[in-house]
Amino acid sequence: MEPRTAPASRRRPPVAAWLPLAALLLVFLLGLLFYGESRYRSCIARAEAEFPAVPVSSFNQRATGPLKVSFVEERARALDACGRF
């Protein structure tokens, strides 16, 4: 008695046939993650440049003034607007 084989339409392709597709999918996903992280980092850098963290001391009354304004709320809003996705 001979062993039964599956019909040609039901045979699975070898692993080597799926390897290029898996590699392309992996490269695409890694590129997507890299793009998202790059976009997030540039948004953070833009927010930090627009609203710098300036230390304001409550002990030194003469050093505070129009040049020593801390942009706490504006900075927080700008940083919250930066989303990973």
N, C-alpha and C positions, 0 to 999 in steps of 0.2 A: 504494500500500500504506500503510495507516495504522499508526502506531506502536503497539506493544502496551503496554497498561497492566496493572498488577498488579490482581488482584481486590481488592474493597473490604476483605476481611478481612486482607489482607497489607500494606495501606498503613500506613506509619508515621505516627503523629500528629505534628503540627507541634511545634516546640521550645517554643512558648508553652504547650502543654498540660503539659509536664514541668517548667516553670519553678516553679510554686507548690509542687510536690512536692519539688523540689530545695531550695527556700528553707526549707521546713518541716524537712527533714532536717538542713540546715545549722544552723538555730536550735536544734534538739534536741541536736545534737552539741556545739555551743558551750555550751549550758546544762548539759549533762552535765560538760563539762570545767570550767566555772566552779564547779559544785557540788563536784566532787572537789578542786579547788584550795582552795576555801573551807574544806572539812572538814579538809584537811591542815594549813592554816595555823592553824586553831583548835586542833587537836590539839597542834601545836608550841607555841603560846602557853600552853596549859594545862600542858604538861610544864615549860615554862620558869618558870611561876608557882609550880608545886608544888615543883620542885627548882631553885632559883636557882643560878646559877654564882657561887659565892663564892670569891674568891681566898684561898688559904691559903699563907702564906709560911713556909718552913722556916727562914728567917733570923731571924724575929721570934718567939721562943718564947713571949713573954708575951701576944701578941695572939691566939694560937690558943687554942681552948677550946671549950666547948659551943656558943657562939654563932657560931663561925667554922668550922663543919663544911662540908666540900665534898661535895655529893651527886653524885659522879662516876658511880658505878655505877648508882644509881637513875635519874639523869637520862639516862644512855645507854640504859637499858632502856626508859624512857618514850618517848624519841625514836625508838628502833627500832620500838616498837609503832605509831607513826604511819606508815601506809602511804599511798601516793598512791591506790591502788585496792584 
